[in-house]
Amino acid sequence: MKGRYGDLDYSRLTVLSFSLGLGMFLAGELGEVGLRTAGMSVPAWEHRLFLALAGVGILIAFLSPFVFGIALPLTE
């Protein structure tokens, strides 16, 4: 009998989650650069939001290969 977790495509999950993290990082950085380039005056929480988006994106991009590429396939 095949387990319910046996049909996961770990390589696809790794690539998708890394791409998600990279996209979040780029969105945070480009948003911050766009605000500075446009010279817009925005509240401080919006700057923190872009910083948090970039930080979480970096974490996801670095951790996803270890989680989906190494740890989860070993648990099967």
VENMO-V491408 format. One record per residue. N is the residue number from 1. RES is the residue in one small letter. PHI is phi in radians with two decimals (none if undefined). OMEGA is omega in degrees with one decimal (NA if undefined). Layout:
N,RES,PHI,OMEGA  N,RES,PHI,OMEGA
//
This chain:
1,m,none,-179.4  2,k,-1.44,179.5  3,g,-1.22,-177.4  4,r,-1.31,179.0  5,y,-1.72,-174.3  6,g,-1.32,-175.7  7,d,-1.87,178.0  8,l,-1.39,177.3  9,d,-1.69,-173.7  10,y,-1.16,179.3  11,s,-1.16,177.7  12,r,-1.19,177.7  13,l,-1.09,178.6  14,t,-1.11,-178.8  15,v,-1.14,-178.9  16,l,-1.14,-179.3  17,s,-1.25,174.8  18,f,-1.12,178.6  19,s,-1.14,176.1  20,l,-1.09,178.6  21,g,-1.10,178.4  22,l,-1.13,177.2  23,g,-1.12,177.8  24,m,-1.13,177.8  25,f,-1.06,-179.5  26,l,-1.12,178.4  27,a,-1.11,178.7  28,g,-1.15,-178.8  29,e,-1.24,179.6  30,l,-1.19,175.6  31,g,-1.12,179.0  32,e,-1.17,178.4  33,v,-1.13,178.1  34,g,-1.10,177.4  35,l,-1.13,-179.7  36,r,-1.20,-179.4  37,t,-1.16,-179.6  38,a,-1.31,-179.5  39,g,1.25,-178.1  40,m,-1.33,175.8  41,s,-1.74,-178.3  42,v,-2.18,177.7  43,p,-1.12,-177.7  44,a,-1.14,-178.4  45,w,-1.15,178.0  46,e,-1.24,174.6  47,h,-1.13,177.7  48,r,-1.15,178.5  49,l,-1.12,177.5  50,f,-1.16,177.4  51,l,-1.13,178.5  52,a,-1.14,177.9  53,l,-1.08,178.4  54,a,-1.17,-179.4  55,g,-1.13,178.8  56,v,-1.17,177.0  57,g,-1.09,177.1  58,i,-1.10,179.0  59,l,-1.06,179.8  60,i,-1.12,-178.1  61,a,-1.13,-179.5  62,f,-1.41,-175.9  63,l,-1.50,-175.6  64,s,-1.08,176.7  65,p,-1.11,179.3  66,f,-1.28,-178.0  67,v,-1.28,-174.7  68,f,-1.49,-177.9  69,g,-1.68,-176.0  70,i,-2.12,-171.2  71,a,-1.19,-177.1  72,l,-1.14,176.2  73,p,-1.10,178.2  74,l,-1.27,-179.0  75,t,-1.42,-177.0  76,e,-1.40,NA
//
